[in-house]
Every structure is written in structure tokens, then in C-alpha cells.
């Protein structure tokens, strides 16, 4: 098992816009879904983390791509800032306003947020996706694993979103919308260039596959 990225070459990708819908009657493209030129994905994790249990959902063979470590930095900043606000509000309510009941919700929120920060790096290393011949497989989670296979021909909308912190660190998230809401997938923490190139590649492949449905 390896996760050396094989992201499609952006110079060969079709011209699209963010949040571009996949046309229903587009002409077929004579190119296989996995015929992408190898290219290094900037600053991605080196190994996909799996649960230690023997009853885990095992990874399939093939190339697994991972997200940027900058995703962890962004989440640490946003979640850590919220944690500081919770602690400050709890101290103000309890020490200055003598509202002792605030210790209970404040303490619960503090423990939850601190635990979230502690496991965040390991959770991020468990996020990955694989480009197969007929679909894209997305996986995440360690305690609660999730594997989703999204057929290329079912993709109706491929959307790129990023907030202020994401833009500052050069990352974005890629969202796939299908006819079935349960199969929707959001890949977070992709490098901006990787998200754009992957979007263009998936739009092109989805156009060709929809003609065969």
C-alpha cells in the first residue's frame, strides 16, 4: 500500500469554474478515469493511518491520496480559538458574575474541545481517497470508519469551498454532490492547486461516463 499521489496534470484539465455542474449530455471523452499523469501533491501526509483492530475495514490495494498537514493547522487555530473563548466566558461568569452553574457547561465544552484537539492530527492522517476506473473511494475515521464509493457517472456537482483561514494556508475542500444525498462526499484539506486539478479531472471523466448511463 502506498499513497504517492497521481493527481491529473492541470495543464491537460478542462477549463471549469468553482462549483461547476456536470452536464448531463456531454460528449464522451476517450480517456480512462485513471489515465492521469503522475504529479507530486504538495505537502501531503506520507502514510494513511488505520485502526489497530483486526476487524477494521481494510484498505484496498492501489494508490491512496492524502490531505495537506495544513488542514490540521487550520483546525487547531479555529478550534483552539473557540476553546479560549469558552474558557474566558466560563471564568467571567463564575469569578466575576458569581454564576457557579457555568462551571458545568464550561467544563464539559472544555473537555470535549481539548479531546478534539488531541486526536485531530491522527484523524487527519486517516483521511484519504482513491481514484479507481469507475469510481472515487473516500475513507475517513479511526473509531468510526467511513468508506464511500462515488461513481463518476453519478457526480452532478463538484464544488470547491474555502474559508478565510483556508485561503491563508492555501487549502480548500472538494465536495461531490450526487443524486443520492447519502453518497455525498467532502474531501477537506486539499492543496488549492490539487483541488482545482482534481475537480477538472473529475468533471471531464464524469462527462464521459454519464453518456453511458
Protein Blocks (a to p, Z undefined) as FASTA:
>chain_A
ZZbdcddcfklpccddehiacdfkbccddbdfklcccdddehiafbdcddfbfkbccdde
djdddddfklmmmmmmmmmmmmmmmmmmmmmmmmmnopaklmmmmmmmmmmmmmmmmmmm
mmmmmgccdddfkbccddedjklgcdddddfklpmbdcddddfklmmnopacdddddfbl
klpccdehiafklmmmmmmmmmmmmmmmmmmZZ
